[in-house]
Amino acid sequence: MAKLPDLQSILNQEGQDGWPLVQILTPELAQNALVGKTGNLLAIFQREITH
């Protein structure tokens, strides 16, 4: 079985890089579907665009 990524470290690093976490969804919830569970996660980040 493949080793799972360290999600906490990844999310913390993205936050330090200026990408705060907004929400975590499963693809099924993001697509409003009730079947076909994948076990995957979808992380949504946001960052202000500055010029």
PDB file with SEQRES, HELIX, SHEET and CRYST1 records, atoms N, CA, C and O in Angstrom:
SEQRES   1 A   51  MET ALA LYS LEU PRO ASP LEU GLN SER ILE LEU ASN GLN          
SEQRES   2 A   51  GLU GLY GLN ASP GLY TRP PRO LEU VAL GLN ILE LEU THR          
SEQRES   3 A   51  PRO GLU LEU ALA GLN ASN ALA LEU VAL GLY LYS THR GLY          
SEQRES   4 A   51  ASN LEU LEU ALA ILE PHE GLN ARG GLU ILE THR HIS              
HELIX    1 AA1 LEU A    7  GLN A   16  1                                  10    
HELIX    2 AA2 PRO A   27  ALA A   30  1                                   4    
SHEET    1 AA1 2 LEU A  21  LEU A  25  0                                        
SHEET    2 AA1 2 LEU A  42  PHE A  45 -1                                        
CRYST1    1.000    1.000    1.000  90.00  90.00  90.00 P 1           1          
ATOM      1  N   MET A   1       0.840  -1.179   0.000  1.00  0.00           N  
ATOM      2  CA  MET A   1       0.000   0.000   0.000  1.00  0.00           C  
ATOM      3  C   MET A   1       0.885   1.241   0.000  1.00  0.00           C  
ATOM      4  O   MET A   1       1.892   1.297   0.706  1.00  0.00           O  
ATOM      5  N   ALA A   2       0.499   2.237  -0.799  1.00  0.00           N  
ATOM      6  CA  ALA A   2       1.274   3.466  -0.915  1.00  0.00           C  
ATOM      7  C   ALA A   2       1.164   4.295   0.364  1.00  0.00           C  
ATOM      8  O   ALA A   2       0.125   4.317   1.023  1.00  0.00           O  
ATOM      9  N   LYS A   3       2.252   4.968   0.694  1.00  0.00           N  
ATOM     10  CA  LYS A   3       2.261   5.832   1.865  1.00  0.00           C  
ATOM     11  C   LYS A   3       1.454   7.095   1.573  1.00  0.00           C  
ATOM     12  O   LYS A   3       1.609   7.715   0.521  1.00  0.00           O  
ATOM     13  N   LEU A   4       0.600   7.464   2.508  1.00  0.00           N  
ATOM     14  CA  LEU A   4      -0.208   8.662   2.354  1.00  0.00           C  
ATOM     15  C   LEU A   4       0.645   9.902   2.579  1.00  0.00           C  
ATOM     16  O   LEU A   4       1.562   9.881   3.400  1.00  0.00           O  
ATOM     17  N   PRO A   5       0.351  10.990   1.856  1.00  0.00           N  
ATOM     18  CA  PRO A   5       1.106  12.224   2.071  1.00  0.00           C  
ATOM     19  C   PRO A   5       0.778  12.824   3.432  1.00  0.00           C  
ATOM     20  O   PRO A   5      -0.293  12.572   3.983  1.00  0.00           O  
ATOM     21  N   ASP A   6       1.688  13.607   3.967  1.00  0.00           N  
ATOM     22  CA  ASP A   6       1.490  14.287   5.246  1.00  0.00           C  
ATOM     23  C   ASP A   6       0.648  15.531   4.989  1.00  0.00           C  
ATOM     24  O   ASP A   6       1.180  16.611   4.731  1.00  0.00           O  
ATOM     25  N   LEU A   7      -0.657  15.371   5.063  1.00  0.00           N  
ATOM     26  CA  LEU A   7      -1.597  16.433   4.716  1.00  0.00           C  
ATOM     27  C   LEU A   7      -1.387  17.678   5.578  1.00  0.00           C  
ATOM     28  O   LEU A   7      -1.449  18.796   5.067  1.00  0.00           O  
ATOM     29  N   GLN A   8      -1.145  17.501   6.857  1.00  0.00           N  
ATOM     30  CA  GLN A   8      -0.950  18.651   7.739  1.00  0.00           C  
ATOM     31  C   GLN A   8       0.254  19.481   7.293  1.00  0.00           C  
ATOM     32  O   GLN A   8       0.173  20.709   7.256  1.00  0.00           O  
ATOM     33  N   SER A   9       1.351  18.839   6.960  1.00  0.00           N  
ATOM     34  CA  SER A   9       2.542  19.562   6.505  1.00  0.00           C  
ATOM     35  C   SER A   9       2.285  20.286   5.190  1.00  0.00           C  
ATOM     36  O   SER A   9       2.726  21.420   5.005  1.00  0.00           O  
ATOM     37  N   ILE A  10       1.577  19.637   4.287  1.00  0.00           N  
ATOM     38  CA  ILE A  10       1.266  20.249   2.997  1.00  0.00           C  
ATOM     39  C   ILE A  10       0.400  21.492   3.192  1.00  0.00           C  
ATOM     40  O   ILE A  10       0.683  22.540   2.611  1.00  0.00           O  
ATOM     41  N   LEU A  11      -0.643  21.383   3.998  1.00  0.00           N  
ATOM     42  CA  LEU A  11      -1.532  22.517   4.232  1.00  0.00           C  
ATOM     43  C   LEU A  11      -0.804  23.649   4.947  1.00  0.00           C  
ATOM     44  O   LEU A  11      -1.011  24.817   4.618  1.00  0.00           O  
ATOM     45  N   ASN A  12       0.043  23.323   5.918  1.00  0.00           N  
ATOM     46  CA  ASN A  12       0.819  24.343   6.616  1.00  0.00           C  
ATOM     47  C   ASN A  12       1.777  25.049   5.669  1.00  0.00           C  
ATOM     48  O   ASN A  12       1.932  26.267   5.747  1.00  0.00           O  
ATOM     49  N   GLN A  13       2.415  24.313   4.784  1.00  0.00           N  
ATOM     50  CA  GLN A  13       3.353  24.911   3.838  1.00  0.00           C  
ATOM     51  C   GLN A  13       2.627  25.846   2.864  1.00  0.00           C  
ATOM     52  O   GLN A  13       3.118  26.935   2.566  1.00  0.00           O  
ATOM     53  N   GLU A  14       1.474  25.425   2.375  1.00  0.00           N  
ATOM     54  CA  GLU A  14       0.700  26.281   1.481  1.00  0.00           C  
ATOM     55  C   GLU A  14       0.290  27.573   2.197  1.00  0.00           C  
ATOM     56  O   GLU A  14       0.347  28.650   1.603  1.00  0.00           O  
ATOM     57  N   GLY A  15      -0.117  27.475   3.452  1.00  0.00           N  
ATOM     58  CA  GLY A  15      -0.469  28.654   4.237  1.00  0.00           C  
ATOM     59  C   GLY A  15       0.711  29.592   4.410  1.00  0.00           C  
ATOM     60  O   GLY A  15       0.559  30.809   4.310  1.00  0.00           O  
ATOM     61  N   GLN A  16       1.881  29.037   4.668  1.00  0.00           N  
ATOM     62  CA  GLN A  16       3.090  29.850   4.809  1.00  0.00           C  
ATOM     63  C   GLN A  16       3.458  30.520   3.489  1.00  0.00           C  
ATOM     64  O   GLN A  16       4.064  31.591   3.486  1.00  0.00           O  
ATOM     65  N   ASP A  17       3.099  29.904   2.381  1.00  0.00           N  
ATOM     66  CA  ASP A  17       3.384  30.460   1.056  1.00  0.00           C  
ATOM     67  C   ASP A  17       2.314  31.463   0.610  1.00  0.00           C  
ATOM     68  O   ASP A  17       2.350  31.946  -0.521  1.00  0.00           O  
ATOM     69  N   GLY A  18       1.364  31.775   1.497  1.00  0.00           N  
ATOM     70  CA  GLY A  18       0.357  32.778   1.177  1.00  0.00           C  
ATOM     71  C   GLY A  18      -0.939  32.237   0.615  1.00  0.00           C  
ATOM     72  O   GLY A  18      -1.746  32.998   0.081  1.00  0.00           O  
ATOM     73  N   TRP A  19      -1.152  30.928   0.726  1.00  0.00           N  
ATOM     74  CA  TRP A  19      -2.380  30.307   0.230  1.00  0.00           C  
ATOM     75  C   TRP A  19      -3.187  29.747   1.409  1.00  0.00           C  
ATOM     76  O   TRP A  19      -3.058  28.564   1.727  1.00  0.00           O  
ATOM     77  N   PRO A  20      -4.021  30.578   2.066  1.00  0.00           N  
ATOM     78  CA  PRO A  20      -4.831  30.056   3.165  1.00  0.00           C  
ATOM     79  C   PRO A  20      -5.898  29.072   2.671  1.00  0.00           C  
ATOM     80  O   PRO A  20      -6.491  29.246   1.607  1.00  0.00           O  
ATOM     81  N   LEU A  21      -6.114  28.057   3.467  1.00  0.00           N  
ATOM     82  CA  LEU A  21      -7.117  27.041   3.153  1.00  0.00           C  
ATOM     83  C   LEU A  21      -8.504  27.604   3.382  1.00  0.00           C  
ATOM     84  O   LEU A  21      -8.774  28.202   4.423  1.00  0.00           O  
ATOM     85  N   VAL A  22      -9.392  27.413   2.403  1.00  0.00           N  
ATOM     86  CA  VAL A  22     -10.766  27.890   2.496  1.00  0.00           C  
ATOM     87  C   VAL A  22     -11.695  26.741   2.885  1.00  0.00           C  
ATOM     88  O   VAL A  22     -12.549  26.890   3.758  1.00  0.00           O  
ATOM     89  N   GLN A  23     -11.519  25.599   2.229  1.00  0.00           N  
ATOM     90  CA  GLN A  23     -12.438  24.490   2.452  1.00  0.00           C  
ATOM     91  C   GLN A  23     -11.821  23.200   1.931  1.00  0.00           C  
ATOM     92  O   GLN A  23     -11.015  23.215   1.001  1.00  0.00           O  
ATOM     93  N   ILE A  24     -12.211  22.081   2.543  1.00  0.00           N  
ATOM     94  CA  ILE A  24     -11.840  20.759   2.035  1.00  0.00           C  
ATOM     95  C   ILE A  24     -13.135  20.016   1.736  1.00  0.00           C  
ATOM     96  O   ILE A  24     -14.030  19.936   2.578  1.00  0.00           O  
ATOM     97  N   LEU A  25     -13.221  19.474   0.527  1.00  0.00           N  
ATOM     98  CA  LEU A  25     -14.395  18.717   0.082  1.00  0.00           C  
ATOM     99  C   LEU A  25     -13.949  17.374  -0.465  1.00  0.00           C  
ATOM    100  O   LEU A  25     -12.777  17.176  -0.785  1.00  0.00           O  
ATOM    101  N   THR A  26     -14.878  16.472  -0.567  1.00  0.00           N  
ATOM    102  CA  THR A  26     -14.640  15.282  -1.372  1.00  0.00           C  
ATOM    103  C   THR A  26     -15.123  15.613  -2.774  1.00  0.00           C  
ATOM    104  O   THR A  26     -16.066  16.394  -2.908  1.00  0.00           O  
ATOM    105  N   PRO A  27     -14.533  15.065  -3.822  1.00  0.00           N  
ATOM    106  CA  PRO A  27     -15.023  15.349  -5.178  1.00  0.00           C  
ATOM    107  C   PRO A  27     -16.511  15.060  -5.343  1.00  0.00           C  
ATOM    108  O   PRO A  27     -17.195  15.733  -6.115  1.00  0.00           O  
ATOM    109  N   GLU A  28     -17.008  14.070  -4.626  1.00  0.00           N  
ATOM    110  CA  GLU A  28     -18.427  13.738  -4.724  1.00  0.00           C  
ATOM    111  C   GLU A  28     -19.286  14.897  -4.224  1.00  0.00           C  
ATOM    112  O   GLU A  28     -20.310  15.214  -4.828  1.00  0.00           O  
ATOM    113  N   LEU A  29     -18.873  15.537  -3.116  1.00  0.00           N  
ATOM    114  CA  LEU A  29     -19.625  16.688  -2.604  1.00  0.00           C  
ATOM    115  C   LEU A  29     -19.483  17.884  -3.525  1.00  0.00           C  
ATOM    116  O   LEU A  29     -20.442  18.627  -3.733  1.00  0.00           O  
ATOM    117  N   ALA A  30     -18.286  18.075  -4.083  1.00  0.00           N  
ATOM    118  CA  ALA A  30     -18.052  19.204  -4.984  1.00  0.00           C  
ATOM    119  C   ALA A  30     -18.923  19.089  -6.235  1.00  0.00           C  
ATOM    120  O   ALA A  30     -19.321  20.101  -6.812  1.00  0.00           O  
ATOM    121  N   GLN A  31     -19.217  17.860  -6.653  1.00  0.00           N  
ATOM    122  CA  GLN A  31     -20.030  17.641  -7.846  1.00  0.00           C  
ATOM    123  C   GLN A  31     -21.478  17.346  -7.488  1.00  0.00           C  
ATOM    124  O   GLN A  31     -22.292  17.039  -8.358  1.00  0.00           O  
ATOM    125  N   ASN A  32     -21.792  17.441  -6.200  1.00  0.00           N  
ATOM    126  CA  ASN A  32     -23.142  17.185  -5.708  1.00  0.00           C  
ATOM    127  C   ASN A  32     -23.618  15.775  -6.085  1.00  0.00           C  
ATOM    128  O   ASN A  32     -24.786  15.580  -6.420  1.00  0.00           O  
ATOM    129  N   ALA A  33     -22.725  14.818  -6.028  1.00  0.00           N  
ATOM    130  CA  ALA A  33     -23.073  13.430  -6.362  1.00  0.00           C  
ATOM    131  C   ALA A  33     -23.113  12.594  -5.083  1.00  0.00           C  
ATOM    132  O   ALA A  33     -22.381  12.866  -4.131  1.00  0.00           O  
ATOM    133  N   LEU A  34     -23.943  11.612  -5.070  1.00  0.00           N  
ATOM    134  CA  LEU A  34     -24.082  10.759  -3.883  1.00  0.00           C  
ATOM    135  C   LEU A  34     -23.521   9.359  -4.113  1.00  0.00           C  
ATOM    136  O   LEU A  34     -23.596   8.515  -3.220  1.00  0.00           O  
ATOM    137  N   VAL A  35     -22.972   9.102  -5.269  1.00  0.00           N  
ATOM    138  CA  VAL A  35     -22.433   7.782  -5.571  1.00  0.00           C  
ATOM    139  C   VAL A  35     -21.003   7.916  -6.077  1.00  0.00           C  
ATOM    140  O   VAL A  35     -20.535   9.022  -6.348  1.00  0.00           O  
ATOM    141  N   GLY A  36     -20.318   6.798  -6.201  1.00  0.00           N  
ATOM    142  CA  GLY A  36     -18.970   6.786  -6.760  1.00  0.00           C  
ATOM    143  C   GLY A  36     -17.912   7.341  -5.830  1.00  0.00           C  
ATOM    144  O   GLY A  36     -17.046   8.098  -6.269  1.00  0.00           O  
ATOM    145  N   LYS A  37     -17.959   6.987  -4.565  1.00  0.00           N  
ATOM    146  CA  LYS A  37     -16.985   7.483  -3.590  1.00  0.00           C  
ATOM    147  C   LYS A  37     -15.572   7.089  -4.001  1.00  0.00           C  
ATOM    148  O   LYS A  37     -15.296   5.926  -4.297  1.00  0.00           O  
ATOM    149  N   THR A  38     -14.681   8.084  -4.013  1.00  0.00           N  
ATOM    150  CA  THR A  38     -13.298   7.835  -4.437  1.00  0.00           C  
ATOM    151  C   THR A  38     -12.314   7.808  -3.285  1.00  0.00           C  
ATOM    152  O   THR A  38     -11.236   7.228  -3.415  1.00  0.00           O  
ATOM    153  N   GLY A  39     -12.659   8.426  -2.148  1.00  0.00           N  
ATOM    154  CA  GLY A  39     -11.721   8.536  -1.044  1.00  0.00           C  
ATOM    155  C   GLY A  39     -10.735   9.682  -1.230  1.00  0.00           C  
ATOM    156  O   GLY A  39      -9.816   9.839  -0.426  1.00  0.00           O  
ATOM    157  N   ASN A  40     -10.912  10.483  -2.276  1.00  0.00           N  
ATOM    158  CA  ASN A  40     -10.030  11.621  -2.536  1.00  0.00           C  
ATOM    159  C   ASN A  40     -10.557  12.865  -1.841  1.00  0.00           C  
ATOM    160  O   ASN A  40     -11.725  12.931  -1.456  1.00  0.00           O  
ATOM    161  N   LEU A  41      -9.675  13.858  -1.685  1.00  0.00           N  
ATOM    162  CA  LEU A  41     -10.046  15.143  -1.112  1.00  0.00           C  
ATOM    163  C   LEU A  41      -9.739  16.255  -2.100  1.00  0.00           C  
ATOM    164  O   LEU A  41      -8.811  16.147  -2.902  1.00  0.00           O  
ATOM    165  N   LEU A  42     -10.514  17.311  -2.040  1.00  0.00           N  
ATOM    166  CA  LEU A  42     -10.295  18.496  -2.854  1.00  0.00           C  
ATOM    167  C   LEU A  42     -10.088  19.651  -1.882  1.00  0.00           C  
ATOM    168  O   LEU A  42     -10.993  19.998  -1.124  1.00  0.00           O  
ATOM    169  N   ALA A  43      -8.891  20.248  -1.902  1.00  0.00           N  
ATOM    170  CA  ALA A  43      -8.581  21.376  -1.022  1.00  0.00           C  
ATOM    171  C   ALA A  43      -8.711  22.655  -1.832  1.00  0.00           C  
ATOM    172  O   ALA A  43      -8.159  22.767  -2.926  1.00  0.00           O  
ATOM    173  N   ILE A  44      -9.439  23.613  -1.290  1.00  0.00           N  
ATOM    174  CA  ILE A  44      -9.640  24.900  -1.961  1.00  0.00           C  
ATOM    175  C   ILE A  44      -8.879  25.961  -1.176  1.00  0.00           C  
ATOM    176  O   ILE A  44      -9.093  26.154   0.021  1.00  0.00           O  
ATOM    177  N   PHE A  45      -7.980  26.646  -1.888  1.00  0.00           N  
ATOM    178  CA  PHE A  45      -7.176  27.711  -1.305  1.00  0.00           C  
ATOM    179  C   PHE A  45      -7.531  29.019  -1.998  1.00  0.00           C  
ATOM    180  O   PHE A  45      -8.101  29.019  -3.089  1.00  0.00           O  
ATOM    181  N   GLN A  46      -7.189  30.138  -1.354  1.00  0.00           N  
ATOM    182  CA  GLN A  46      -7.381  31.427  -2.013  1.00  0.00           C  
ATOM    183  C   GLN A  46      -6.205  32.320  -1.679  1.00  0.00           C  
ATOM    184  O   GLN A  46      -5.552  32.168  -0.647  1.00  0.00           O  
ATOM    185  N   ARG A  47      -5.953  33.252  -2.577  1.00  0.00           N  
ATOM    186  CA  ARG A  47      -4.894  34.221  -2.337  1.00  0.00           C  
ATOM    187  C   ARG A  47      -5.232  35.476  -3.116  1.00  0.00           C  
ATOM    188  O   ARG A  47      -5.687  35.411  -4.257  1.00  0.00           O  
ATOM    189  N   GLU A  48      -5.004  36.614  -2.488  1.00  0.00           N  
ATOM    190  CA  GLU A  48      -5.255  37.879  -3.149  1.00  0.00           C  
ATOM    191  C   GLU A  48      -4.214  38.106  -4.238  1.00  0.00           C  
ATOM    192  O   GLU A  48      -3.019  37.893  -4.031  1.00  0.00           O  
ATOM    193  N   ILE A  49      -4.689  38.540  -5.392  1.00  0.00           N  
ATOM    194  CA  ILE A  49      -3.787  38.840  -6.497  1.00  0.00           C  
ATOM    195  C   ILE A  49      -3.356  40.289  -6.369  1.00  0.00           C  
ATOM    196  O   ILE A  49      -4.184  41.198  -6.326  1.00  0.00           O  
ATOM    197  N   THR A  50      -2.053  40.488  -6.309  1.00  0.00           N  
ATOM    198  CA  THR A  50      -1.510  41.844  -6.239  1.00  0.00           C  
ATOM    199  C   THR A  50      -0.645  42.089  -7.454  1.00  0.00           C  
ATOM    200  O   THR A  50       0.041  41.189  -7.938  1.00  0.00           O  
ATOM    201  N   HIS A  51      -0.684  43.300  -7.934  1.00  0.00           N  
ATOM    202  CA  HIS A  51       0.093  43.629  -9.137  1.00  0.00           C  
ATOM    203  C   HIS A  51       1.214  44.571  -8.804  1.00  0.00           C  
ATOM    204  O   HIS A  51       1.976  44.961  -9.689  1.00  0.00           O  
TER     205      HIS A  51                                                      
END                                                                             
